[in-house]
Amino acid sequence: MANAGRDKRASFLGSAGLFILAIAAYLLFRWVLYEPFVIPSGSMIPTLLVNDHIIVKKFAYGVRVPFTKNWVVGPYVPKRGDVVVFRSVDQDDYYLIKRVVGLPGDHVEYTEAGDLKVNGKTVSEKPVPFSSRWTESDLEGPPSSYHLFRETLGEHPHWMILERGTYHYSEPDTVIPPGQLFVMGDNRDHSRDSRYWGEFPLKNLIGQATWVWMGCTATLSDVNFLCDPRYIRWHGLIHRIE
């Protein structure tokens, strides 16, 4: 009987240890490697739509001490055009997602005509017609309300939209300070970004947005960060973020 009791305790301790190890491995995976996020707003339309579920590569720009804000390696400067998740400069517990436009030392300008200039050169943008890829619900308005462009920033060709017949919030020629980044949303007229609150420090980086694995037009009423299976965007499943 004594041996049976010791065996049960050993079995319980072994199971508890495995459970704790599994939880620790999961937390470390999310903290160091990859973490899922849900897009809450339309500032990155049409690249990212409201309720898109994305995967963020946490180690893209360095590695933090687990469960802290301290960097062990990095932070490294992203590439121009990367889509990044970062802590807000105003609220430390509030995360934002934008596209990197200006790197440390860059000159960035954005005109009232909607032209983006980096280091004195206008960023290449090609007007293209809308396709059935995006619905009115996806765009939060009829396609006829927008101009769609294929823009290229660094190594990243991507979609960008401008609202027709409206004032484009401009940015005078600005030099990006050391250790800072200038970011903008792809939905240029509906994005509060560095044109409003300025640059943000590299230390605020969380990681690079790399994949969309699911998206939907409506979430569950009781769990507003989970997609309602009836409203999944089947055409938008599992694709790389440009």
Phi, psi and omega in degrees: 000321181297318179297321179298319179296317179295323179296319180295317179296318179297319179295318180295314180296322178295317179294317179297320179296318178295321179296314179296319179297320179295317179296316180298319179296319179298314181296319178295321177301314181290324184282321188259323190258285184225149177216137177278145174224160176241134181282119185267343187222176185262018186291342180250011173300137007264001180296313179233132183257159178302133181075014169292137175260120187240162174249129180251126178278107187287331185266010183299327185240018179135187182227134177263159167296126182309133175068023175225177176259006184273135181270132172274314177232130181093197006281141178270155180286128177295170171277148176299129181102346177299145172265120188237150171255137185206162176282139178299148176285343182262322181233113187295335182261014182247125184259144178234160175226126181212178177256135179288121180252315183238134178259167179308129180091347179290153166261126179237135177220141176228123189267164177296340178278355179089019178266130177261129179238131177236122182054041174084354181251134177289128181293135182297128175218130183245120178293136180224153179283152175290148176243180179288000179300327182242133177264171177300323178295319179300318185274353184058037178165163181293141178307330181295347180277353188231157164259132178255134180233153169255105185256150178234117176243114183060238180264011188244094165286135185203167178278149176210143179234148173235140178285140180287142171061037180225165177283131178263120184297116190268171177220120178294165180306116185236135175265125183281123183293161176303141177073014182235160177230146174251126185232154177218158173272155178285341173267077197303328183267000180224048180220122171271111187220208185296344175292337182259310187248007174087193182283169173228153185284148178305326183297343179277354181299140173256317179168185181258129175285122188244321185223145162261126180252345177193156175205163182204163178266351178207147179252170178293138185296327183270340179226089193286001175256004177250139181291141169283120184305336181287343187237028178289139174276091185296330180286348184249018182285138169048084173215151181287143178276123182280000000 
